[in-house]
Amino acid sequence: MYGTIFAGICGVILLGMVFLLLATFCKMRARPVTPLPSPAPPLPLKRDPLELLEPPPPARRIGSAPRKLQYRSQTLVELREEVIALTRPIVAELKSYSKPPGAVHKTMTAVFVMLGESEKKLAQWNYILQLLNKPGKASLMSRISDFSKESVSKGTVERARKQLDNLTSVEVESAGKSVSCLFLWVAKACEM
């Protein structure tokens, strides 16, 4: 007895919902169709460090002649801003390596040589990790921000360039995407 009453109530509710949907649909059809507004201009995207390369990037050795890099013309200041914006992801990626790929180690050695560190100590990956963990003015971000190309001797530039010899941007990118931004920065800093 209660089952039939319940079934009747459910049927009435269902029938009411169907009528409500039909009424809404009829109202929608009665409205005139208005054209959609023109689309908004696309939002500017943050640049990826890999976009700094000319498409397609030739696998060119840094140490080979001519010394001009084949990247889209960017100043050292622009590259520095790119590096500073990506410093935390770069450091996180570098700290994840117990033994980094050769291209990553050479790139980081060249970066720290340009920042005034001893090449012999940089042969040990643990020393590079110690440098990455330094806070404040000794941090990688601060040191790159304060970097002045004019204060670096030609011998230091040659030692850093020697680390980049036989490295291509493609090799560095495949070894570590975040590190490719540092590679571009140090390669541009080595241009004199």
Salt bridges, closest charged atoms under 4 A:
GLU82 OE2 - ARG47 NH2 2.65
GLU117 OE2 - ARG143 NH2 3.01
GLU119 OE1 - ARG159 NE 3.70
GLU119 OE2 - LYS162 NZ 3.95
ASP146 OD2 - LYS137 NZ 3.65
GLU158 OE2 - ARG161 NH1 2.84
GLU171 OE1 - ARG61 NH1 3.40
GLU191 OE1 - LYS188 NZ 3.58
